[in-house]
Amino acid sequence: MDNRTVVAAEVAAKLDAVGLSRTLYKNAVFIVESLLDKSWRDYAHDGWLHLNAAYLRRTFGSKYLTLVQALERAGVIEVNHSYCTGDSDDYSKAYPKAYRVARAAFDEGYAIRESRLFEDDRDTLSAERRAQVLAALGRLELDFDAALRACNAHADGLSLADYNVGQQIRDDVVRVREGVNSFYCSTAKALECAAERAKQLIQHKKRPGQAVLEEPTKFLNESRATARFEWTRAVTKIEAGIFRAKRNGTNSRLDHNLTSFPNKLGRYLRVDGEELRSIDLANSQFAFLAAIIRNPGAFKAQHADFFLRYTPDADTLRFCDFAERGELYAELGRLWGVDDKAGKAMAFSVSFSAAGNSTKTKRQFAERFPQLVLMTDAFKRAFGDNALSILLQQVEAEVFIDGAYYEVLDAGTWALSKHDSLIAKRSEANAIQQLVQKQLTAHNVAGLLRLEPLKD
């Protein structure tokens, strides 16, 4: 596994000036990279992450505090030392301190540095499979200059229209972030606070249940800086030939450079000079949920057999039919008089919310699909609130990774996986689509497979 990474030249210069031993230097680079990766996964628009001491010690080792302090003094990372939650002076309810990597773009170039490898005992990817995936990544051809221009264009073009703002937020209750402070309150109360403070309540469309209370110009400036940094870092890793791959032991997903690569940059990738195509399953999580509801015994994933205790009623089967046709979000939108995106947000917020949640959206959903809410809540009460999403990801991996992708690799054909899709060369995409369909049929999964250019 490659232990190199890329950092902005400005960050590299500051790291070099700290004067650390080689081992401590690699640990310092690892801290920087880990903070960047986590802020990307968490959609932190300004890069700030609340991290408690237990997490820091577990991730970075017992001497993390000395390194964090040295990196803060050098201006590599920023630390907010307030424990305030924003709505209480009770320190028993306090949040941990917040951390972020200092903003630095790749406009002035980048540097390659050695990092300590994260030894993840949950990584189940075999050495043979890892070598195959890394070899596939190594064949990627990137139009680096065009991709960098696209990164900057994307960042510059971000506007409030790319987010849910104010009344567009459908959650009844949200976790609100204001600066580095965080608190829970009703959306109605948060909107009142926004009006009183001449701010806006803004929500990332992929983060239901959370929102940011901020002045719009400041929010957009932070969001643009973060997007520019994260996107350029992703393309720079491919340009530098720094590839990694691992298999998550919890949800079985295969993670590598392209699984978090921005979709809009796919048009700048080639293999053997050919454009790439994506073969994906429409509304995949719910197509898999429908398959489990109809035939729980078809899957090896743990706890899938829980659904054997239910006989789906007409309303549940109607939901399954929507999902299997690949039209779930549009159909939900029609039922509630909203657009497809709002229909998707509703499906995710209801299906993957905590079992104990009783929001207005969930109550409305339960009126039309009562048994579906009953059985999914029962599953979450039995195995944990995140258990349903994990189950669906495991089933997804059973079909797309263990089934289709590994068969493609063993045939010597180039491909890469990206969660509920496979990425293929244009000349080979139709054949691989047929192979994916064979796996779906073998697992009794009915769904709509889409073959599209890798560019959106």
N, C-alpha and C positions, 0 to 999 in steps of 0.2 A: 504494500500500500504506500502510495506517495505521501511523504510527510512534509512536502513543501506547500506553501500557500502564497497568495499574492496580497500585498498591502499597498496602499497609496504611497508614493515616494515620500510625501511629507511625514506620514506615520512611520515609515521605515527609518527616516533620518532621526526622528525623536527616539525611537527604540534603540538605535545604535548609540545614541548619546548617553543612555542610562548607565552603560558600563557593566553589564551583567555577564556572568559566566555563561558558557555555551549552553549548559543545562537550563539555567534560569532564563536565559534568553528564549529558548524554545518554549518554555512554560509561559513566558510573557506573550509570545506570539500566539500561543494556544488560547490564552485568555482573550486576546483581541478578537481572534477568529470566532471563538465560541459566542461572545457577546453579539457579534455581527450576525452569525447564523440564527441565534435565538430571536433577535429583534426582527429579522426577516420573517421567520416562522410565525411570530406573534403579531405581525402587521403593526409594529410600533412606528407610528408616523414620524416620530422625532428620535427614535432609537433608544428611549429610556426604558429600562427594565427594572422592576422591583425584584430583588434577589435576596433571600435570607441567608444567614451564615451557614446553615446546614447544607443548602444547595451549593454555595460557593466552596465549602470544604470538600464536599463529595465530588464536585466536578474538577476543581483546580488543585486539590491537595491541602494538607494541613498548613502549609506556609503561604497560602493564598494572600493573606492580609499584607504581608511584607511586599509582595509583588504588586498588589493593587495600589498600595500607597506609593510605591516607586513610580508606577505608570501614571498615577494621578499627578504627582509632582512634575513629571516630564511632559504633561499635557497630552498624553496618549489617550487616556480615558478621563471621563468626568464623573464625579460622584456627588450626589445630592445627599447631604448628611441629615436631612430632616426625616423623622419617623412619623410625622403628622399624617393622618388619614384624610384631613380636609373637612371632616364633619364632627370630630370629637377630640377632646384633650385627654381622653382616657387611653393611656399607653398600653393597657391590656388589649386594645383593639388596633394597635399601631401596625402600619405596614413597614416592611424592611426598607433599608436605604435603596436608592435608585442608582443605576450605573448605565453609562453608554460610552461608546467609542467616540472620541472627538471627531467632529465632521471634517472630512478631507476628501476632496474629489480626486479622480484619476487623471484630471486634465493635464497635470504636470508629469504624468508618467507613473509607472508602478515599479515595484521591486519584489523579487522572489525571496522568501525567507523560509528557513526551516522551522517547523512547529512540532511540538510533542503530539504524537498520535493519541487520539482518544480511544482507550481500550474499552469498548462497549461489550460487556459480557452477554448482552442480548442480541448481538450480531450473529445470525445463523447462516450467513452466506458462506458456502464452502470455498476453499481455495480455488478449485477448478472453475466454479461458476464466477467467482470474482475475476479471475483471469479472462474469462470470456467477455464479461461486461466491460472491463477496462480496455480490452482490445477493440470492442465496438466503439467505445468513446474515443479511442485514439484515432479512429478513421474519420471523425468529424472534420469537415473543412468549413472554416468560418471567414466570412468577409468582415474582418475586424474593424476596419475604418468605417464601413457603412453601418455596422452594428453600433459602434460608439456614437455616430451621428444620431441613430435612432434612439439610443439611450437618452441623449440630451434633449431630443425633440419630445420624447415622452414626458420627461421631467418638466420641461418648460411648458408643456401643454396641459398639465394637471389643473383642474378647476373644481369648484364646489359641485359642478354637475356630475363629477365622478364619484360622489359620496351621497349618502342619505343625510339630508339636512333638515333640522327642525321637525315639522309635521310629517315628513317622509319616514321618520323612524317609527316603526310599527310596534316595538316592544312596549309592554306596560311598565316594566322596571328595567333600568340599565345600571351598569357599573360605569360611573362617570370619572373620567380623568380630567383634572384641571392642573396643568403644569405637571408636577410629579406627585401630586396628591390624588387620592382615589377614594371614592365613596359610592355607596348604592343609594338610589332613590327612585321614585316614580318618574317616568318620562315627563309627565305633566309638571312635576316640581322642577325637574332639570330645565325644562323650557322656560319656566318662570325665572329661574336663576340666570339663564342666558340673557333674557330680556333686561333684567335688573343690572347686569354687568356689561351690557353692550357687547355681548359675545354671541356665538352660534353654537348650537348643539350639533355635532357632526359625527357621523358613524361610517366606518369602513363597511362596504357592502358585504364583505366576507366575515364580518365580526358582529353578528347579531348579539344583542344583550350587552353591548359595550358602546360607549360614546365618549367623545372628547368635547370639553367645554373650552372654547378658545376663540380669540379674535380671528376672523377669517384670513386676513393677510398673513398673520404669523403662522397659522396652521398650514396654509399653502406653501409658505416659504420653507417650513420644516419638512413638509411632505415632499416637496420638489428636491430638496437637498438629499433626503434619505433615498428617494427613488433613483436619483442620479448615481449615488454612491453604490447602492445595491445592484442595480442593473449593470453598471460598468464593471463591478467586481465579478459578476457572473460571466460576462463575455471574456474578461481578461483571464480568468482561470482556464477557459477553453483555449484561448490564444496561446497561453503559456504551457499548455499540455499537462495541466495539473488535474488529475482525475481521481475520484474516489467512488467506492460503491460498498453498500452494506445492506443487510437484510434485517429488518426490525423484528425482533423476537416476540414483540407484543402483538402487532397487527399484521405481521408477515409481509409488509410492503418492502419493495426493493427501492432503495434510495440511492441516487447518484447525481451527477451534475445536471442532467436534463430534467429530473423530476421537479426541481424548483426553478428551472430556467424560464424566464418570461416568455409567454406564448407569442407575443408580438415580435419577438426576435427570431422566431423559427425560420422566417423567410431568408435569413442570412446564413443558414446552415445548408451544407451539401455533403453527400457521400459519393465518392467516385464521380463528382461533377453533377450528380443528379439532385433535383429538388426532393424534399422529403414529404411524406404523407402521414397523416394520423388516422389510425383505425380505432375509433372509440365507441363506447356504449352510451347511448343517450340516457340521461337521468339515471346513471348507473347504480348509485347506492339504493335507489328505490326499486330498480329492476331486480337487484339481488334480494332486496327485502321481499318483493313479490314472489320470487322463486323459493325463498325459505318458507314463506307462509303456505305456499301451495304444496311444497314437497321438502319438508325439513330433513328427511333422511338422505337427501342427495348429496349432502356436504359433510366433509370431515371436520370442519371448524367446530371448536368447542362450543357447547351450549346451543347449537342450531336445533337440536332435538327438543328444546324447550317448547317450540311451537307445535309439537305433535299433540299437545293437550287441547288445541283449539281447532274447531271446524270453522273456516272463514265464512262469514255471512255475506249477504248480497252487497252491502256497502263496502266491506273490505275487498271483495272481489272486484268491485268497480274501481277502487283505488289501484289494485293490482293491474287491471286492464289498462288504465291510464299510463302506468309506469312501463308496461310491456310494449305499448305502442310508441313509447318515446315522447309522449305528449303530456306528461304529468303536469309540468309547470304551466303550460298553456291552459289545460283543463281546470286546474285549481284557480288560475287567474279568471277564467270565465265564470266559475262558481261564485267568486267573491267580487267580480267586477274590477279586477286589477290587472296589471300587465304580467307578462311571463316572469320577469325578474322578481316581482313582489310575490308571485305564486311560488317561486323557488325558495325565497326567503321564508315564506310561511311553512313550507314543507320541512325545511331544515330546522327552523326554530321549534316546531312542534315535535318532530321525530327525535331530535337529539338534545332536547332540553332535559333538565332533571325531572325525575318522576314526580316529585312533589310540587313542581311548578304548576300554577293555575292562572295563567295569563288570559287576557281577553281573546287573543288569537287562538290559544289552545282550546278554550271553551267553545269557540266558534267551530273549530276543526272537529271537535268531539261531537258536535251536533250532527254533522254529516257522516263522520266515520267513527262512531262510538267504539266499536270493537277494536279497531286498529289502535286507537289511543289506549284502550284498556290493556291490550296484550303487550304493547311496547312498553308501557309504564310498568306492568308486572315484571317484564324481563329486566328492566333497569333496577327495580326494587330487589330482584333476586340476585343480580350479579354486579350492580354498580351503575351509576348514571352514565358513564362513558362506555358501558359494555356493548350497547347496540351498535355504536359507530365502529368499535373494534371488531365485532362479529362481521359486519358488512365488509370491512376492509380485509378481513381474513378470507372471506368467501371470494372477494374480488381477486385477491392474490392467488387463491387456489385455481381460479379459472385462467387469469391472465398471465401469471408468472409460472406457477408449477405446471400448468397445462400448456398454454399457447407459446409463451416466450421461450421456455426451455426447449420445446420441440423445434422452434425456429433456430435457436442457437446450435442445437445438436445436428441440424441439417446443414450447418455451415453458412446460413443465410444471414446477412446483416440486418439487425433490428435493435431497437432499444425500447424499454418499457417506460411508461409514464402513468403509474397508478391504473386507471381504468382504460388504458389505451396502449397500443403498440405503435411505434414510429418506424416507418419503412421507407426504402427507396421507392420512387415513383414507379419504376419498372417492375417491382416485386410486390407492390401494395395489394393488388387484387388477390394474388395467391395467398398472402398472409391473412387477408380478410377472411378468406374461405376457411383457413385453419382456425382462426378465432371462432368463427361460427360453429365449426365442428366441436370445439370445446364447450361453447355455450349450450349446444344441443345435448352433449354428453352429460352436462350437469343440470339439464332441464331448466335452463335459464332462457326465457323468452324476452327478447329486447330488440331494439333498433340499433344496428351497427352503422356508423357513419364513416365514410372515407373522405377526408378533406385535406387540403393543403396545410402544411404546418406553418401557419402564418398569422393566425388570429388569436 
